Amino acid sequence: MDHGKDGVRVNAVCPSLTRTGMTEDMMDDDKLIAKFNERFALEGPGEPEDVAAVIAFLASDDARFVTGVNLPVDGGMSASNGQPPQ
């Protein structure tokens, strides 16, 4: 609000499980990944490129009227109610 008129936009990207060096040990845990997969609307954990593409969009002129958002980049996990698929 303070600097919007100066062209400053502030947004956050909120990724869920993403394949990185920090999550290597998690990716090797088949039971854990199976539980995550129950909640992903899209296929499996994200890739760094999935998150990077959203960041690039938010930094681009295409998002020139987007500010103040916390954008989930989570394959639909935040839309899940936690119940196993039917």
Secondary structure as GFF3:
##gff-version 3
##sequence-region A 1 86
A	DSSP	three_ten_helix	4	6	.	.	.	ID=ss1
A	DSSP	beta_strand	12	15	.	.	.	ID=ss2
A	DSSP	three_ten_helix	21	23	.	.	.	ID=ss3
A	DSSP	alpha_helix	24	27	.	.	.	ID=ss4
A	DSSP	alpha_helix	30	39	.	.	.	ID=ss5
A	DSSP	alpha_helix	48	59	.	.	.	ID=ss6
A	DSSP	three_ten_helix	61	63	.	.	.	ID=ss7
A	DSSP	beta_strand	70	73	.	.	.	ID=ss8
A	DSSP	three_ten_helix	77	79	.	.	.	ID=ss9
###
